[in-house]
Amino acid sequence: MKPFALTTVRPSSCTFGLTSTLLVTAWGCYGTPRTSFPDGVDAGSDAAISGDAISGDATVRCADGFKPCDGKCIPAPACCGPCSCDGLPNNCGPNADENCCATVLVPGGTFNRDNDPQYPATVGDFHLDRFEITVGRFNRFVAAGQGLQSTAPQVGSGKDDRDPNDPGWDAAWNVELANTSQALATSVQCINATFLSGDDVLPMNCLTWYEAYAFCIWDGGRLPTEAEWTYAAAGGGFADGQRVYPWSIPPSSMATDSSYSVNSVRGPAEVGSHSPRGDGKWSQADLVGNIGEWVADYVGAYPVPCYDCTNRAVAERRVIRGSDWSLPALDNTASRAQVVPDSREGLYGARCARR
């Protein structure tokens, strides 16, 4: 087994822009984005303009051309998006030239969960990452000392702000995280693990639900709700018809073969390797195939009615969506796996959602 070595994570100075034709959005800066600063520093002060650290209680705004980040006003171009792509090359996608943190707007709407009119759901606009969490991105997480009991997400962070019943991160989950970075790096080396593969653009697998959620929170996002994930996979709802597979055109098309998805193989492939042929309506890659993806919900009956809903009723298992690399592409947008949240398999990973 190859030894794990921490890599250095440096403060960001990169830029984050459009990738191909996708509507890609920068989310936050390196560290934890702040909406206000203390000490009564006004927008035109030397501290706000220079980016000096600020402390105290008063709420202020940064000067024009600057954005708040980690207790400083920094130049807006320095905001480069999610923490996990800091310092990483643009090497994701079929041509190995896309930002691995590309996130795409999914316009909200109404659809039938599992294509069943008994279970309509309405979701608002949200962003869903184009790619699954990659090995390279997760390595940044580990190297930054995150995903540990001592660096667990703040209580209440990562909540879906449209769901009043979403409590966000629960302190009771801290014990599900590793004690040290070395322990975390060792834990994610289950059978068929990708972490020590040497390929930064493979999807990160062997993740528990808790680790996936902690990663997305650190990266400025959260886990998608089951309604959001299935809405994106179904290509929306009533107006355009719901897709059998994310790539189904017309929506009723059952066409599927090895050119669409990573299925019936011996291991996962690099994220976006079957793009654009296997992409969903809003360009998310690998929604079916490659790895199954954790979502926020507990397993249970679908909440009805559903307006930006999530199943928060505590249960033994959480939901995983999308078939994995080991199975035929028979699992479509209606597929739903029920998995104990501390399970660790080479079949399980995640992608992050953002508002």
Secondary structure, 3 states (H helix, E strand, C coil): CCCCCCCCCCCCCCCCCCCCCCCECCCCCCCCCCCCCCCCCCCCCHHHHHCCCCCCCCCCCCCCCEEEECCEEEEHHHCCCCHHHCCCCCCECCCCCECCCCEEEECCEEEEHHHCCCCEEEECCEEEECCCCEHHHHHHHHHCCCCEHHHCCCCCCCCCCCCCCCCCCCHHHHHHCECCHHHHHHHCCCCCCCCCCCCCCCECCCCCHHHHHHHHHHCCCECCCHHHHHHHHCCCCCCCCCCCCCCCCCCCCCCCCCCCCCCCCCCCCCCCCCCCCCCCCCCCCCCCCCCEEEEEEECCCCCCCCECCCCCCCCCCEEEECCCCCCCCCCCCCCCEEECCCCCCCCEECCCEEC
